[in-house]
Amino acid sequence: MGFSEAQEELVLRSWKAMKPDSESIALKFFLRIFEIAPAAKPMFPFLRDAGEDAPLESHPKLKAHALTVFVMACESATQLRKTGDVKVREATLRRLGATHVRAGVADAHFEVVKTALLDTIEGAVPEMWTPEMKAAWEEAYDQLAAAIKEEMKFAAAA
């Protein structure tokens, strides 16, 4: 399925509204991931030595990682229709594939991230959130996840 002009407009409008507060929203996104799937924490090497009592909200490496991932996902989504596919630098996509393979990421993990992303965006722009906006972000995320999974196949075979 292609990414329609209407979907693009919904994604662009919501990203524009979220962008000024993207650091805070990105952290909420990752906290939501860990709320849904606490067992995912060890998949992030920089969290392994954080200690059980250390609050994730103030972990500097988590904040930086969350912002990078959230902005990449949102920026990729805003370019889908114009470019026809996921636009992340090829080297970045290869690195993402290899990193996800090393971490043991499986399809179920992509679904957790998708749920967390949708929940986070809905919470960030509740006045804009509609079934159509949800569908637009789902399509954008599904295309990004498919591109990463494709790179994971190459990385696993290497």
C-alpha positions in Angstrom: 0.0 0.0 0.0 1.3 3.5 -0.8 1.3 6.4 1.5 -1.4 8.8 0.4 -1.4 12.6 0.2 -3.9 12.7 3.0 -1.8 10.4 5.2 1.3 12.5 4.5 -0.6 15.6 5.6 -1.7 14.1 8.9 1.8 12.9 9.7 3.3 16.2 8.7 0.8 18.2 10.8 1.3 16.1 13.9 5.1 16.0 13.6 5.1 19.8 13.3 3.1 20.0 16.5 5.4 17.5 18.3 8.8 18.7 17.0 9.3 21.6 19.5 8.8 19.1 22.4 10.4 16.1 20.7 13.0 15.5 23.5 10.3 15.0 26.1 8.0 13.1 23.8 10.9 10.8 22.7 11.6 9.9 26.3 7.9 9.2 26.9 8.0 6.9 23.9 10.9 4.8 25.3 9.4 4.8 28.8 6.2 3.4 27.2 8.2 0.7 25.4 9.6 -0.4 28.8 6.2 -0.2 30.4 4.8 -2.5 27.8 7.8 -4.8 27.7 10.1 -4.5 30.8 12.1 -7.4 29.5 13.3 -5.3 26.6 15.6 -3.2 28.9 18.6 -5.6 28.7 18.5 -5.3 24.9 20.0 -1.8 25.3 23.6 -2.2 26.3 23.8 1.3 27.8 21.0 0.4 30.3 22.6 -2.9 31.5 24.8 -1.2 34.0 22.3 1.4 35.0 21.1 -0.5 38.1 17.6 -1.5 39.0 17.0 1.6 41.2 18.3 4.2 38.7 15.4 6.1 37.2 15.2 5.7 33.5 13.8 9.2 33.1 17.2 10.7 34.0 19.4 8.3 32.2 21.4 10.5 29.7 22.1 7.8 27.2 18.5 6.7 27.1 17.4 10.3 26.5 19.9 10.7 23.6 18.9 7.3 22.1 15.2 8.0 22.5 15.5 11.3 20.7 17.6 9.9 17.9 15.1 7.0 17.3 12.0 9.2 17.6 13.2 11.9 15.3 14.4 9.3 12.7 11.1 7.6 12.8 9.1 10.8 12.5 11.4 12.4 9.8 11.3 9.1 7.8 7.5 9.2 8.0 7.2 12.7 6.7 9.2 11.8 3.6 7.4 8.6 2.6 5.1 10.0 -0.1 7.7 12.3 -1.6 10.4 9.6 -1.8 8.2 6.5 -2.3 10.1 4.6 0.4 11.8 4.9 3.7 14.5 7.5 3.6 17.2 6.8 6.1 20.8 6.9 5.0 21.8 3.5 3.6 24.7 3.2 6.1 22.3 4.0 9.0 19.8 1.4 7.8 22.6 -1.2 7.6 23.8 -0.3 11.0 20.2 -0.5 12.4 19.8 -4.0 10.8 23.1 -5.2 12.4 22.4 -3.7 15.8 18.9 -5.2 15.9 20.2 -8.6 15.0 22.9 -8.4 17.7 20.3 -7.4 20.3 18.0 -10.3 19.3 15.1 -8.2 18.1 12.2 -10.2 16.8 8.9 -9.3 15.1 7.1 -9.1 18.5 9.5 -6.3 19.5 8.6 -4.3 16.4 4.9 -4.6 17.5 5.7 -3.3 21.0 7.5 -0.3 19.5 4.6 0.3 17.1 2.1 0.3 20.0 4.4 2.6 22.1 4.9 5.0 19.2 1.1 5.2 18.5 0.3 5.6 22.2 3.0 8.3 22.5 1.8 10.3 19.5 -1.8 10.1 20.6 -0.8 11.4 24.0 1.3 14.2 22.5 -1.4 15.5 20.1 -4.7 14.2 21.5 -6.7 17.1 19.9 -5.5 16.0 16.5 -5.7 12.2 17.0 -8.2 10.5 14.7 -8.5 6.9 13.3 -7.1 8.4 10.0 -4.1 9.8 11.8 -3.5 6.5 13.6 -3.7 4.7 10.2 -1.2 7.1 8.7 1.3 6.6 11.5 0.8 2.8 11.4 1.6 2.8 7.6 4.6 5.0 8.1 5.9 2.8 11.0 5.2 -0.4 9.1 7.3 0.8 6.2 10.2 1.8 8.4 10.0 -1.5 10.3 10.0 -3.5 7.0 13.1 -1.6 5.9 14.9 -2.4 9.1 13.8 -6.1 9.0 15.1 -6.4 5.5 18.5 -5.1 6.6 18.3 -7.6 9.6 18.1 -10.4 7.1 21.3 -9.2 5.4 23.1 -8.8 8.7 22.0 -12.2 9.9 23.3 -13.8 6.8 26.7 -12.1 6.9 
